[in-house]
């Protein structure tokens, strides 16, 4: 039996979340927030916590600074049941920080990469790949292509599936070099803006169809509109979003990822995986601060039952 169900790879940082901001300030100007919250953040850390709450055995591969935030995160991850064994502590660089400006509809970010910038796919050792059922990678970049290809070969040999959520391209260049890497990926999980960027297609269904030539399963997150997915047979599925009293969308995409991967590893259909992902993403928006609203397995199933989305096999 393998030690882990999922190993997540990528960022960990505090999210400092300002809510109720009506507009972003121009230089030399000031705007006021209704409230502020601080929580653990970063795509890999959030997804790891989401998966652990759903009952899976999870490890996080990441990098922190030897500072207040980083050391407190080690304690929090342990409390959440996420293995911290593969987290590197850097003494000369601070833990990364993200400031989020959010309302009930969407959010924007300012990020200091800090220790996250030192992460490399080389931090995933070969033995760790053998000891997990699934790898979720959030820190891929074109300069790490060679190591990613090595990882994918080992993963295939040991029946390890791979998902990828590459995140926002600040320069909006949308390097097409990622496409060769996606051919080795089982699940690609962009949001609608990223999907349009990498595909070069304005229509979201055309973007999905384009991406289906690469990763085995492509999933596009559509915020309140739910999500769509397409497999290697070009079969497209759409699952509507859930109506909830949303207060903060920070971390919703990561919670969706956790839900989808949870469904995938439990043998659910593609449509069921979308429904579970949508439910996790929706529930995460009902509390302030990344993982605060992430559900455990019981809460997830109760929510699906209330919304008449019964999850029979």
C-alpha angles and dihedrals in degrees: 000000000000120000096229137034093202137012113197119202127199145040133017121177142135115272112216102198124198111193133196094029108159096197141355116260123248119227110289092018135100134215129185131235126213092225144341132224134184122209142150112281145165123112097258095045094046093048091047091054091046091053093046091052088054089058103261126134106246140181127190124215108200146119130247137176122248092252141107095281097045097046092046090051091058089058093046093050091050090052090051092051096249116139111242094187093109099047114111120215115214118201099194100046129058125236111267119259133206125197112202125197107198148169131178092281108044146332145226129212143214112195137191104198097203113154090000088072090065094060118116132180085238085076087075102082120207094245092056090054090055091051098058137067094214140019121209111195122193102161103062117143129172093250088063094054096113094054091044091055089051090050092050091052092052091044092053091049092054098038094251116154122215132214126185135199107177099184131211123339103222092199090046090223091130094206108224088208086090091071095078089052091050090062086070094048125096096198127022112192114188126154119242095269093051092045091054091046097051095040098041088224124126095198108078094216091051088050091052092048091050093051091049088075088069122031118042093237122019120197124188120196113218102185110226091001091067122231143294132211139188129195132206089275089061091246108155123206128184124196120191120235123249124251111237137151097267120200104162130015096193109127095009093122091051091049089051089052091052092050094047093048090047090054093044093052090048092056098252122159119259091255092050090049089054091049092050091047092049091049093051091046093049094048091050090060093059092076133048118253128035110281097016091098098035108126130230118228095268093049090048094052093045090051092050091048092051089051092048092246098132111187105217115166 
